[in-house]
Amino acid sequence: MEKLYRITPLEKKSVEYFVDVFERMPDGRIRGFDVTEVWRWGYGFREENDPVWKFETDRVHCNPQVGWGCELDDLISVYVQFGCWDMEGNTYNDGFTEEEKAEIEAILRYEKEDEDGRCGTAWIYDGDHNWEVEDDHVAILGPVKIDLVDSNGYGDNAILEENVDPYDDEKKNDS
């Protein structure tokens, strides 16, 4: 049985889903954007060999591909930030037209769909475009509850141990 840590916020408006994407331009420059969705509720998972450390309980990063899904609920806000870089890492400003920015923001804010009916971050993963995902994660903002769960289960029926203490290296060294 594979065990996972399920991390749940104890306060609402405490889950962020972050995606950083980029596109290589023919001249070697890179342009991209990141999007942060803030959700009222949800949770994230970590593998058993990646416990939550005591020092990080105010902001726990989770891989969205681990576990049975984050079950994000009640989207509150969407933040989009654009950036462009040359081959030396210097920023430049002419990477996006205002129309491109407006269209990307509208799709990511669920105000517009692409030609196949996709919007939000689903468009990043499944849309017909050249964007590549650089990073994605779920951040659970503390205080948090940590449960050890069976990865093959689901919901509260999968809980093996409730209210697991965060990993504390100092306690381990004292034993």
Phi and psi in degrees as GROMACS dihedral restraints (atoms count N, CA, C in turn):
[ dihedral_restraints ]
;  ai    aj    ak    al  type     phi  dphi    fc
    3     4     5     6     1   -86.7    20    10
    4     5     6     7     1   131.1    20    10
    6     7     8     9     1  -106.4    20    10
    7     8     9    10     1   145.3    20    10
    9    10    11    12     1  -131.7    20    10
   10    11    12    13     1   155.8    20    10
   12    13    14    15     1   -93.5    20    10
   13    14    15    16     1   128.9    20    10
   15    16    17    18     1  -104.4    20    10
   16    17    18    19     1   124.1    20    10
   18    19    20    21     1  -109.2    20    10
   19    20    21    22     1   122.6    20    10
   21    22    23    24     1  -124.0    20    10
   22    23    24    25     1   133.9    20    10
   24    25    26    27     1   -72.0    20    10
   25    26    27    28     1   148.6    20    10
   27    28    29    30     1   -92.8    20    10
   28    29    30    31     1   -10.7    20    10
   30    31    32    33     1  -124.1    20    10
   31    32    33    34     1   149.6    20    10
   33    34    35    36     1   -74.2    20    10
   34    35    36    37     1   165.7    20    10
   36    37    38    39     1    62.0    20    10
   37    38    39    40     1    39.4    20    10
   39    40    41    42     1  -126.9    20    10
   40    41    42    43     1    25.4    20    10
   42    43    44    45     1  -128.4    20    10
   43    44    45    46     1   127.9    20    10
   45    46    47    48     1  -119.2    20    10
   46    47    48    49     1   135.2    20    10
   48    49    50    51     1  -112.8    20    10
   49    50    51    52     1   122.5    20    10
   51    52    53    54     1  -118.9    20    10
   52    53    54    55     1   134.4    20    10
   54    55    56    57     1  -135.4    20    10
   55    56    57    58     1   128.9    20    10
   57    58    59    60     1  -114.2    20    10
   58    59    60    61     1   121.2    20    10
   60    61    62    63     1  -124.5    20    10
   61    62    63    64     1   159.1    20    10
   63    64    65    66     1  -146.7    20    10
   64    65    66    67     1   165.8    20    10
   66    67    68    69     1  -142.2    20    10
   67    68    69    70     1   130.3    20    10
   69    70    71    72     1   -84.9    20    10
   70    71    72    73     1   127.9    20    10
   72    73    74    75     1   -87.5    20    10
   73    74    75    76     1   157.9    20    10
   75    76    77    78     1   -58.4    20    10
   76    77    78    79     1   -29.1    20    10
   78    79    80    81     1   -85.0    20    10
   79    80    81    82     1     6.0    20    10
   81    82    83    84     1    95.8    20    10
   82    83    84    85     1   -14.1    20    10
   84    85    86    87     1   -73.6    20    10
   85    86    87    88     1   163.0    20    10
   87    88    89    90     1  -124.7    20    10
   88    89    90    91     1   137.6    20    10
   90    91    92    93     1  -127.9    20    10
   91    92    93    94     1   156.4    20    10
   93    94    95    96     1  -170.9    20    10
   94    95    96    97     1  -177.7    20    10
   96    97    98    99     1  -153.9    20    10
   97    98    99   100     1   159.0    20    10
   99   100   101   102     1  -124.7    20    10
  100   101   102   103     1   150.7    20    10
  102   103   104   105     1  -127.9    20    10
  103   104   105   106     1   135.1    20    10
  105   106   107   108     1  -122.1    20    10
  106   107   108   109     1   119.7    20    10
  108   109   110   111     1  -100.0    20    10
  109   110   111   112     1   134.0    20    10
  111   112   113   114     1  -107.0    20    10
  112   113   114   115     1   125.4    20    10
  114   115   116   117     1  -116.8    20    10
  115   116   117   118     1   147.6    20    10
  117   118   119   120     1   -68.8    20    10
  118   119   120   121     1   -40.8    20    10
  120   121   122   123     1  -140.4    20    10
  121   122   123   124     1   163.3    20    10
  123   124   125   126     1   155.2    20    10
  124   125   126   127     1  -172.8    20    10
  126   127   128   129     1  -157.1    20    10
  127   128   129   130     1   170.4    20    10
  129   130   131   132     1  -135.5    20    10
  130   131   132   133     1   170.5    20    10
  132   133   134   135     1  -129.5    20    10
  133   134   135   136     1   154.2    20    10
  135   136   137   138     1  -134.9    20    10
  136   137   138   139     1   149.1    20    10
  138   139   140   141     1   -70.6    20    10
  139   140   141   142     1   158.4    20    10
  141   142   143   144     1   -60.3    20    10
  142   143   144   145     1   -30.0    20    10
  144   145   146   147     1   -84.3    20    10
  145   146   147   148     1     8.0    20    10
  147   148   149   150     1  -130.9    20    10
  148   149   150   151     1    67.3    20    10
  150   151   152   153     1   -69.4    20    10
  151   152   153   154     1   165.2    20    10
  153   154   155   156     1   -81.2    20    10
  154   155   156   157     1   124.6    20    10
  156   157   158   159     1   -84.4    20    10
  157   158   159   160     1   151.1    20    10
  159   160   161   162     1   -57.3    20    10
  160   161   162   163     1   -39.9    20    10
  162   163   164   165     1   -70.1    20    10
  163   164   165   166     1   -14.2    20    10
  165   166   167   168     1  -108.9    20    10
  166   167   168   169     1    12.0    20    10
  168   169   170   171     1   -70.3    20    10
  169   170   171   172     1    -9.0    20    10
  171   172   173   174     1   -82.4    20    10
  172   173   174   175     1   -18.6    20    10
  174   175   176   177     1  -157.7    20    10
  175   176   177   178     1   100.7    20    10
  177   178   179   180     1  -102.0    20    10
  178   179   180   181     1   118.5    20    10
  180   181   182   183     1   -87.3    20    10
  181   182   183   184     1   134.3    20    10
  183   184   185   186     1  -129.5    20    10
  184   185   186   187     1   146.0    20    10
  186   187   188   189     1   -81.7    20    10
  187   188   189   190     1   121.6    20    10
  189   190   191   192     1   -66.4    20    10
  190   191   192   193     1   -11.9    20    10
  192   193   194   195     1   -87.8    20    10
  193   194   195   196     1    -4.9    20    10
  195   196   197   198     1   -95.3    20    10
  196   197   198   199     1   136.9    20    10
  198   199   200   201     1    90.1    20    10
  199   200   201   202     1  -165.4    20    10
  201   202   203   204     1  -100.5    20    10
  202   203   204   205     1    16.8    20    10
  204   205   206   207     1   115.4    20    10
  205   206   207   208     1   158.7    20    10
  207   208   209   210     1   -89.6    20    10
  208   209   210   211     1   -14.5    20    10
  210   211   212   213     1    46.8    20    10
  211   212   213   214     1    53.0    20    10
  213   214   215   216     1   -67.2    20    10
  214   215   216   217     1   136.2    20    10
  216   217   218   219     1  -137.0    20    10
  217   218   219   220     1   132.5    20    10
  219   220   221   222     1    69.1    20    10
  220   221   222   223     1    78.3    20    10
  222   223   224   225     1   -62.5    20    10
  223   224   225   226     1   130.0    20    10
  225   226   227   228     1  -102.3    20    10
  226   227   228   229     1   -46.9    20    10
  228   229   230   231     1  -155.9    20    10
  229   230   231   232     1   160.9    20    10
  231   232   233   234     1  -133.4    20    10
  232   233   234   235     1   127.2    20    10
  234   235   236   237     1  -115.4    20    10
  235   236   237   238     1   131.9    20    10
  237   238   239   240     1  -125.1    20    10
  238   239   240   241     1   133.7    20    10
  240   241   242   243     1  -130.5    20    10
  241   242   243   244     1   131.4    20    10
  243   244   245   246     1  -103.7    20    10
  244   245   246   247     1   150.7    20    10
  246   247   248   249     1  -155.2    20    10
  247   248   249   250     1   155.9    20    10
  249   250   251   252     1  -142.3    20    10
  250   251   252   253     1   140.7    20    10
  252   253   254   255     1  -137.7    20    10
  253   254   255   256     1   145.5    20    10
  255   256   257   258     1   -90.3    20    10
  256   257   258   259     1  -175.8    20    10
  258   259   260   261     1   -68.1    20    10
  259   260   261   262     1   -18.0    20    10
  261   262   263   264     1   -93.9    20    10
  262   263   264   265     1     0.7    20    10
  264   265   266   267     1    89.8    20    10
  265   266   267   268     1     4.8    20    10
  267   268   269   270     1   -79.1    20    10
  268   269   270   271     1   144.3    20    10
  270   271   272   273     1   -82.3    20    10
  271   272   273   274     1   154.0    20    10
  273   274   275   276     1  -142.9    20    10
  274   275   276   277     1   162.0    20    10
  276   277   278   279     1  -106.3    20    10
  277   278   279   280     1   -10.1    20    10
  279   280   281   282     1   -98.6    20    10
  280   281   282   283     1    25.7    20    10
  282   283   284   285     1   -79.2    20    10
  283   284   285   286     1   -24.6    20    10
  285   286   287   288     1  -128.6    20    10
  286   287   288   289     1   140.9    20    10
  288   289   290   291     1   -81.6    20    10
  289   290   291   292     1   160.9    20    10
  291   292   293   294     1   -62.1    20    10
  292   293   294   295     1   -34.0    20    10
  294   295   296   297     1   -66.4    20    10
  295   296   297   298     1   -42.1    20    10
  297   298   299   300     1   -61.6    20    10
  298   299   300   301     1   -46.5    20    10
  300   301   302   303     1   -59.0    20    10
  301   302   303   304     1   -45.7    20    10
  303   304   305   306     1   -62.3    20    10
  304   305   306   307     1   -41.9    20    10
  306   307   308   309     1   -67.2    20    10
  307   308   309   310     1   -45.0    20    10
  309   310   311   312     1   -61.4    20    10
  310   311   312   313     1   -45.9    20    10
  312   313   314   315     1   -62.4    20    10
  313   314   315   316     1   -41.4    20    10
  315   316   317   318     1   -63.0    20    10
  316   317   318   319     1   -41.3    20    10
  318   319   320   321     1   -65.8    20    10
  319   320   321   322     1   -45.2    20    10
  321   322   323   324     1   -70.3    20    10
  322   323   324   325     1   -24.4    20    10
  324   325   326   327     1   -92.7    20    10
  325   326   327   328     1    10.1    20    10
  327   328   329   330     1    64.7    20    10
  328   329   330   331     1    24.3    20    10
  330   331   332   333     1   -93.4    20    10
  331   332   333   334     1   -15.7    20    10
  333   334   335   336     1  -148.9    20    10
  334   335   336   337     1   149.4    20    10
  336   337   338   339     1  -111.3    20    10
  337   338   339   340     1   154.4    20    10
  339   340   341   342     1   -76.2    20    10
  340   341   342   343     1  -176.9    20    10
  342   343   344   345     1   -64.4    20    10
  343   344   345   346     1   -16.7    20    10
  345   346   347   348     1  -103.6    20    10
  346   347   348   349     1    10.3    20    10
  348   349   350   351     1    84.3    20    10
  349   350   351   352     1    14.4    20    10
  351   352   353   354     1   -93.7    20    10
  352   353   354   355     1   148.4    20    10
  354   355   356   357     1  -155.7    20    10
  355   356   357   358     1   175.4    20    10
  357   358   359   360     1    66.9    20    10
  358   359   360   361     1  -161.2    20    10
  360   361   362   363     1   -69.5    20    10
  361   362   363   364     1   -18.0    20    10
  363   364   365   366     1   -59.3    20    10
  364   365   366   367     1   -34.2    20    10
  366   367   368   369     1   -61.3    20    10
  367   368   369   370     1   -37.2    20    10
  369   370   371   372     1   -60.4    20    10
  370   371   372   373     1   -44.3    20    10
  372   373   374   375     1   -80.6    20    10
  373   374   375   376     1   -34.4    20    10
  375   376   377   378     1  -116.1    20    10
  376   377   378   379     1    -6.5    20    10
  378   379   380   381     1   -72.5    20    10
  379   380   381   382     1   163.2    20    10
  381   382   383   384     1   -91.2    20    10
  382   383   384   385     1    89.8    20    10
  384   385   386   387     1  -159.1    20    10
  385   386   387   388     1  -179.6    20    10
  387   388   389   390     1  -104.2    20    10
  388   389   390   391     1    11.5    20    10
  390   391   392   393     1   -71.9    20    10
  391   392   393   394     1   138.1    20    10
  393   394   395   396     1  -118.1    20    10
  394   395   396   397     1   140.1    20    10
  396   397   398   399     1   -80.8    20    10
  397   398   399   400     1   123.2    20    10
  399   400   401   402     1   -88.8    20    10
  400   401   402   403     1   -41.6    20    10
  402   403   404   405     1  -155.5    20    10
  403   404   405   406     1   145.6    20    10
  405   406   407   408     1  -148.8    20    10
  406   407   408   409     1   142.3    20    10
  408   409   410   411     1  -160.4    20    10
  409   410   411   412     1   163.4    20    10
  411   412   413   414     1  -109.5    20    10
  412   413   414   415     1   132.8    20    10
  414   415   416   417     1  -112.8    20    10
  415   416   417   418     1   122.8    20    10
  417   418   419   420     1   -99.8    20    10
  418   419   420   421     1   118.9    20    10
  420   421   422   423     1   -88.3    20    10
  421   422   423   424     1   133.4    20    10
  423   424   425   426     1   -75.0    20    10
  424   425   426   427     1   163.4    20    10
  426   427   428   429     1   -73.0    20    10
  427   428   429   430     1   153.8    20    10
  429   430   431   432     1  -127.3    20    10
  430   431   432   433     1   159.5    20    10
  432   433   434   435     1  -111.5    20    10
  433   434   435   436     1   134.9    20    10
  435   436   437   438     1  -118.4    20    10
  436   437   438   439     1   124.2    20    10
  438   439   440   441     1  -121.2    20    10
  439   440   441   442     1   145.8    20    10
  441   442   443   444     1   -93.5    20    10
  442   443   444   445     1   124.2    20    10
  444   445   446   447     1  -127.7    20    10
  445   446   447   448     1   160.3    20    10
  447   448   449   450     1   -83.0    20    10
  448   449   450   451     1   123.2    20    10
  450   451   452   453     1   -64.3    20    10
  451   452   453   454     1   -21.6    20    10
  453   454   455   456     1   -89.2    20    10
  454   455   456   457     1    -6.2    20    10
  456   457   458   459     1   -92.6    20    10
  457   458   459   460     1  -166.8    20    10
  459   460   461   462     1  -156.3    20    10
  460   461   462   463     1   139.9    20    10
  462   463   464   465     1    65.8    20    10
  463   464   465   466     1  -154.0    20    10
  465   466   467   468     1   -67.4    20    10
  466   467   468   469     1   -20.9    20    10
  468   469   470   471     1   -68.4    20    10
  469   470   471   472     1   -17.6    20    10
  471   472   473   474     1   -91.6    20    10
  472   473   474   475     1    -4.5    20    10
  474   475   476   477     1   -68.4    20    10
  475   476   477   478     1   125.6    20    10
  477   478   479   480     1   -99.0    20    10
  478   479   480   481     1   -35.7    20    10
  480   481   482   483     1  -149.7    20    10
  481   482   483   484     1   126.4    20    10
  483   484   485   486     1   -93.6    20    10
  484   485   486   487     1   153.8    20    10
  486   487   488   489     1    52.5    20    10
  487   488   489   490     1    53.5    20    10
  489   490   491   492     1   -70.6    20    10
  490   491   492   493     1   134.6    20    10
  492   493   494   495     1   -70.1    20    10
  493   494   495   496     1   145.2    20    10
  495   496   497   498     1   -63.9    20    10
  496   497   498   499     1   154.2    20    10
  498   499   500   501     1   -66.8    20    10
  499   500   501   502     1   129.8    20    10
  501   502   503   504     1  -127.2    20    10
  502   503   504   505     1   104.9    20    10
  504   505   506   507     1   -59.9    20    10
  505   506   507   508     1   -31.5    20    10
  507   508   509   510     1   -66.0    20    10
  508   509   510   511     1   -41.0    20    10
  510   511   512   513     1   -63.3    20    10
  511   512   513   514     1   -40.4    20    10
  513   514   515   516     1   -64.1    20    10
  514   515   516   517     1   -40.1    20    10
  516   517   518   519     1   -72.7    20    10
  517   518   519   520     1   -20.8    20    10
  519   520   521   522     1   -79.4    20    10
  520   521   522   523     1   -18.4    20    10
